[in-house]
Amino acid sequence: MNFSFASGDASRARADLLIVPLFDNELTDKKKQPKALVSCDKKLRGLILKSAAQEGFKGKVEQSLLIHSHGKVAAGRILLLGLGSRTRFTPEVLRLACGRAIKAANRLRLKSLAFALPVVREEEEALKAVVEGFELGAYRYDRWRTTNKEEKAAARIEKVSLLLPDGVKKDKAQAKAHDPIVELARRVSIATNWARDLVNEPAGTMTPTALAEEAKRMAKEAGLNLQLGDRKKLEELKMGMFIGVTQGSKEEPRLIHLSYVPQDAEHARRPAVALVGKAITFDSGGLSLKTADGMVDMKTDMAGSAAVLGAMSVIAWLKPPFPVHAYMGACENMPSGTAYRPGDVLVSRLGKTVEITNTDAEGRLVLGDILTWANESKPALMVDLATLTGACMVALGNYIVGAFGEDDQAVWSLLEAARGAGEELWRMPVTELQKDALRSEIADMKNSGERWGGAINAAMFLKEFVGETPWVHLDIAGPSQSPKERGYHGKGATGVGVRTLVELVRRRTHELEQTTNG
C-alpha cells in the first residue's frame, strides 16, 4: 500500500472509501464530534447521524456502519468505525479496528481510501497502529487456491490517504516527521506477513531445507551474515538431543545462524541479544504419535522460527548499536524404524543426559541444544519463542503469550516491548517447586513430566541450558494462529512475536543511546 498525508475538510477527500473512527461519546456529544464527522454529516443533510441511530451504531468496539455518500462528498462511501471508550483506548484497539476496515474495503473491491486520524495522546503509536492494521488486515494466504480466480484477482487497496487530525496543518516538516513511523510500521507488517506465509505453508513444501533457503534469501536481501549447518555439523557440535529428534525423518536437519553485527568496531564488541526460534517444520509426535486431529496443524510448529526470521529482517534495517544473533534448529519429528524411542537416553551439547519419556515433547530437546550453543557467545539477553505446550493454551487461551523467566529486568523488558507493540504477554512462574516433575531415575533429567504444570515443566527444562544469562522463554502455542477472523487477523498464522522482538531491539537501542549521550 502507498501511504500519504493530507489535511483539510474530510468531505473533500477523494477516495473510494472515507473511514471515520469514533469513540463511544462522539455521536451523542456534539461538542466532541470530530470535524470529519460534522462536515460529512452536514453535506449529507444529517443522514450519517440518522443512520447511526437507526442501525444502533454507538461507536462501540467492533461496531461499524457503512453509508453510501450518494455523491454528496468526494468519497464514494463512508465507514464509521467504533473505537469504544476513550478512557480504555490503546493503539491496539485502533489496530484491530483498521484491520476490520481494510477487510471490508477489500470485500467491496475498492482501490483507495482516506482515513481520518483520531485525536489521541499516543499520536505516534496510533499512527503506527493504523498502518499496521491496514497492512496486516489485508493479508491473505491463497497460494494454493486454484478456484475463486475472481476473488484472487480482485482489486485491493493501493492508496491510503491519512487525514491529519483537526487543527493539524499539512506541511513538509509534519509529513517528514511522520515518514519514519510509517516506514517502520510498513516494514514490521511486511515481516509479520512473511512470517505468516512461512507458517501457513504446508509442511511438505516448508521443509527444514526450504526454511533454511528462506533464511538465506532474506539474509542476502537484508545484508545479514548467515551460517548453515547440516547433520554432520550437528555431530561436530555434539547436539545429541537435536540429532535424536531428527533421526526419524528422511528430511535433513538444518542449523541456521543469522547475525547482525554493527559496522562500528566499538558497537560490534558490545554484548549481543540472542533470539532463538523453535523450527520443527512438522511434528507428528514421533513414536508417541499424535491423534489425526492433533496432527492437522503441526505445520505451524515452526512459528517461533518464523517470528525470529521476520524480526531479523527489520532489525537489519534498524541497525541497532549492538549485535543481534538468531539461532534455529530446523527438523521434522517423525515416526520410523530409525526414530528415537521412549526410554532412550540422549546426551545434550551441555553434557546433561536426558531420558525420553515422550517423543512428542521434542521441541524442548532441540531448543536445549540450540540455547546451549547460543549461550556460548555470552549474550546480554537471550529470548526464545516456541509453540511449546498445549498446557500454556489451556492456561492463557488463543491470544496471550506465556512469558517465563527468572530475571525480573529481562522479563519486564519483554512485557513492556509487547505492550508497546500491541501483543499480549503474561508472566508465568519458573519455580523450583516443579523441578521434581523432571527428575529421572536413570539420567540427569527427563524430557516430560506430569500433566500438571506442563508449561512450567517445559520452561524448567529449558532453564537447565541457559546458565546465568538473562533469559525469557515465550510460549506462543496459542497466539501463533488465530482460530477465527478477528480484527487484523484472519484464520490461521498470526506472525506473533515479530512486533515484540522488533520493539525490544528498538527500546534497547533507545536506552543505550540515552545512556551514552547522558
N, C-alpha and C positions, 0 to 999 in steps of 0.2 A: 504494500500500500504506500501511496505517496501522501505524506502529511504536510500541511501548510497552515499558516496562521492568518487570521483575518479579524477585523473588528467592525463595529458599527451595528446597524439595525439588522437583527437576525432575520427579519421578514424579507430582507433583500438578498439573503444568502442563496446563491444559485447552486442547487444540488437536487438530486433525485429524492433525498430524504433529509429533513431537518430534525435533529434529535434534541429535545429539551429535557434535561434531567431535573427532577423536582423533589424537594423534601416534603414531608407529610403536612407541613403547616403553610406551604406556599400557595395552595389553591384557595384556602379559606381566608387567609390574612392578606388583604390587598396591599398593605404596606410592605410585605415581604416578597411579593411576587416578582420574579426576575423580569428584566426588561424584554427578554426574548419571548416570554410567555405573553406579556402585556401587549407588545407590538403585533404579534401574530394573531392574538385573540381579537384585537381591535379591527384588524383588516378582514377577519372572518366574521365580524359583527357578533362576537360573543359565542360563536359556535364551539370553540375549544372548551371553555368552561362549562357550557351547557352539556356538551357530550360527556365530559368527565363526570358530571353529576348524574347523568342518566345511566352511564355504564359502571358507576360505582368506583371510578378511579380516584383514589385519595392520596396517591404518592407513596404508598407503602412499598416496602422492599418486595421485589419480584412482580410488582404491578407494571403494566404498560398499556398504552392506548394509542392506536394508530388512526389518524384522521387524514382524509384526502383534502388537499388545500383548495381544490376547485379553481386553481389559477389565481387565487386572491393574494398569495405570497409567491416569492420566487421559487421556493422548493415545491416539488410535486406532492409530497406527503409530509406530515408532521407526526413524530413519535414522541409521546410523553413517557418518560422513564422514571419510575419510582425509586427513590433512594432511602425512604423511611425517615426515621427521626434524625435530626441534625446532631442531637446530643450523643447518639450512638454511631455516628458516621465514622468510618475508616476508609482509607483508599481502596481496600479490598471490596467494600460494598460497591464502589464505582466500577472497579474492575469486573466484577460479576455482572453488573448491570450492562456495561458496554459489550460484554460477551453475548448477553441475550439480544442486545440491539443488533449486533452485526449478523447474528444468525437469522433474525427476522428480515434484515435487509437483503441477505443473500437468498433467502427463500423467495423474495419478491423480484430477484434477479436485477437488482439495481447496480449502478456503477459508481455513483458518487454520493457522499453525504456530508452534511455540515453538523457539527456538534457544539452546542453552546456550553462552554466550560462553566461549571458552577463556582460560586464564590465560597471557598473553604479556606481554613487556616493552612492546611497542608498542601500548599499550591503546587510545589514541585512533585510531591508524592502523588497527588491527584492526577497531574498531567501524565506522569509515568504510568499510572494505573489505567488511564483512558487508552493510551497507545497499546499497552499490553493486552487490555481487554479486547480491543478490536482484533489485534493480530492473533491472539490465542483463540478467540471465539470463532475466527474464520477458518480455523484448521479443520481439514477433513482428510481421513486416510482412505483413499479409494484406488490405490494402485492396482488391486486385483479385480476390480469391478469391470465386467465387460457389458453388463446391461445398464439401463438408465443412462445412455450416452448423452441424452439431452441435459440430464442433471449434471453430469461431469463437465459438459461444455458450457453450462450456464454461466452467465456473467457474474463476476464477483466484484466487490467494491475495490475500485482502483484509486480513487481520490478521496481524501478526508480533509475537510477544512475545519480547523479548530478555532472556534469563535471565542476570542478573549472575553473574560468576564466584564460585567458592567463597569464602566469607568476606566477601563484599561485601553489605552490607545495603541494601535499598531504602529510600531516604528522599527527601524533596523536593529537598534540596540536590544529592544524587547525580544524580537524574534531570534536574534543571535544568542541571547541568554537562554532561551528555551531549547535551542537546537541540540545541545549535548544531552539533555534529558530525553528528548525524543529519540535520538540515535541510540542511546543506551537501552531504552525500552524496546526498540526495534530489534537490536542485536540479541537481547535476552530472550525475546519472544521467538525469534528465528531459531535460536539454540534450543529452546524448550520444544518447539515444534519438531525439530530434528530428532531430539531425544524421544519424542512421541513416535516418530516414524520407526526408529530403531526398535522400540518395544513392541509396536503393533505388527512389525514384520514377522511372518511365520518363521518358526524355528528351523524349518527345512532350508530356508534361504539366509536367515540370520544365524549362521553357524559361528563357532569361535574364529575361524579364519576370516569369514565375512566381517565380523565385528572388528577384527584387527585391521582389515583393509579400510573400513570406515575411519578408524582412528588414524591410519596412515594418510588418507586423503585429507582429513581435517588438519592434521599436523602440518602438512605441506602448505595448505592454504593459509593457516594462521601463523606459520613461522615458528612452530614448536619443535623441540627435539623429541625424537621417538626412538625407542628401543623395543624390538620384538623378540620374543624367545619361544622356542618350541619344546617338545618333550625332553630333548637332550639337555636343554638349558635348565629345565626343572630338576633333572637328575644332578646336574652340576651344583645347583643351589640347594640340593638335599631337601626339596619340598615334598616330603613323604605324604603329607595329608592331601595336598593338591594332586599328586600323582595317583593316590588311591582313589579319589573321586573320579578322575578322568579315565581310568583304565578299562571301564566297561563299555566305552563308546569308540566307534571307529573314527569319529571326528578327532582330529589332532587338537590338543590344547594350545592356547596361545597366552603368552605372558606379555602384557602391554605396559610400558612405562613411558608416559608423556611428561615432558618437563618444560616449564617456562623459567628462563634464567635472565635476569636483568643484564643489560649491556654494561652498565656501570659496575666496575670491579668491586667497589665497596658494597654496593647493594647486593651483588651476587654472593657475597660471603655471609650475608645475614641468614639466620635460621629459616628454614622453609616451612611452608604449610603443605602438608601431605594429605591428599584426597584419595580414598580407596573405595572402589565400587565393586559390588558383587556382580559377577558376569557369568552366571550359569545360563547358557543360552537355551537349554531345555532341561527341565527337571522331571524325570519320570518317577523319582523316588528311589531309583536303583532297585536292588533286590527287595527292599522294603517298599514295594510298589504302591503307588498312589491308586486311588479309585479312578475309573474312567472320567467321571465328572471333575475330580480333583486335578486331572492332568490337562484339561482343556486349555486353561490359561497359563500353562507353565512356560510358554514362550516369553512371558513377562518377567521371568526370574533374573533377568539381566538389567532390570530397570535402574539399579544403583549405578552400574557402569555407564548406562546411557546418560544419566544425570551428570555424572562426573565429566564425561566427554563433552556434553553440551556446555557445561560451566567453563571448561578449559578453553573452548573456542572463544568465549567472551573475555576470559582472563587474559588471553594472549593480546587482545585488543586493548584492555585496560592498562597493561604494562605496570603492574604494581612494583614498588621498590624493594621487593624481596622475592626469592624463588618460590614457585609453586609446582609441586610434583603430583602426578596422578598415576596410580597403580591399579591394575586389574588382572585377575586370573580368569581367563575365559575357557570354559569347557562345558560338556554335557554330562549329566548324571543319568546313566542308562544301565539297564539290566542285561547281562550276557554271561557267557561262561568265563569271561575274564574280569567280571565286576568284583569290586571289593565286597566283603561279606560282613553281616552282623557277627560279632565275636572276634573279628580281626583286630590287630593292634598296629597302628600307624605311628611312624616316628616323624615328628614335625621338624621344620628347619631350626627351631629353637632348641631341639633336643628332647622336648617333652614327648612322652608316649601317650597315645590316646586309644582307648578301647572303643570299638564301634558297636553301639547298641541299636542304632537306627541309621540305615544308609540314606534315609530321607532328611537327615539333619546334616546335609553335605555342605551347605553354604558357609557355615562357620569353620569347617575344615579348610576350605580353600582360603577363606579370609584370614584364618590364623597364620598360615604361611605367608600370605601377602603382607599382612600387618607387620610380621616379624621383619620381612625384607625392607618394607618402607621405614620401619623404626630404626634401622641400622644407619640411616643418614642423619639421625638425631634432629628431627624436625621440631619446630617450636610448638606445633599443633598438628594433631592427626584426627581426621574425620572420616568415618566410613559410612556408606549408605548401602543398605541391603534390604531386599524383600525377604526378611529372615524368618519370621514366625507368624503363624496364624494366631498365636496367642496374643500378639500385640493388636491384631484386628479385633479380637474378642474384647480387649480392654478399651481400645480407643476408636473403633469403628473405621469407616472408609475414608475419612478426611483429615485425620490427625496423625502426625508422625510421632513416634515414641523416641525420646532423646535420652540416652543413657550415658552416664559419665560421672566420675568421682571429683574431677577438678571443677570447682564451682565457677571459676572465671571462664574456663573453656565452654562449659555448658551454657553459661549466661550469654556469651558472645554468639553462640548459635541461636539461642532463643530470641535475642534482640535482632539478629540478622533476618531470621524467619519472619518476625513481626514486621520489620521494615519491608520485606519482600512480599508480604501478603500470604505466606504459607504458615500453617498451624503446627506448632511443635508443643509437646507436653513432656515435661521432665518425668522420667521414671527412675526408680531406685536401682542402684547397683550395690547389693548388700552381701556381706559375708554370711548372713543367715541362710542364704540359698546355696552356699558352696558345697554342702554335703550332698546336694542333689546330683553333683557331677563326680562324686567320689567313686573310683573303680577299685575292684578287688585285685586286679592283675596289672593295672597300668597307672600312670600318674593321674589320669582323669578319664572320663568317658565323654562321648560327644553329645549324649542326650540323657536328660534326667527325667524326673517325674513330670506329669502333666501340669501340676500346679506351679504357677510362676514361670511358665515356659519361656516367655520373652526375657525375663530376668536371667534365667539359666543360660540362655544363649549369649546374653551380654557378658555374663560372668565368664563364660568360656573364652570369648574374645579378649577379655581383660587380661588373661594369662599371657597374651602375646604382645602387649604394648609397653610393658615395663613401667617406668615412671613418667613417660611422655604424657602431657596433657592430651586427652583423647575423648572424643564423643562418638558414640555409635547411634546412628539414625536408622530405626526400623521403619521402613516405608512400605511394608507389606500391604497395608490398607490403601493409603493415598496414591500408590503407584498407578492405580487405574480407577476410573470412576464407573460405578455400576449404572449410571444414567446420565442424561444430559443435564448439566447444571451450570448456569452462568456461562463462563468461557470454556467449560469442559464439555466434551462430547463423551459418549460412552466409549470406554477404552483407556488407553495410556494417557497419563496427565503430564509427564515430564517433571514430576515433583522433585524438588531438590535443586534444580538448576538455578532458580532465582535466589534461593537461600545461600548457596555457595558463592554466587557472584556477589551478593550483598555482604557476605562475610569478608571477602577479599577487599571490597570497596571500603568497608569500615576499618579494617586493619590498616589499609593504606592511609586513610584519613588520620587515624590515631598516630601512626608512625610519623606522618608529616607534621602533625601538631607538636609531637614530642621533639622532633628535630628542629623545627622552627622556633619552638619555645625555649 
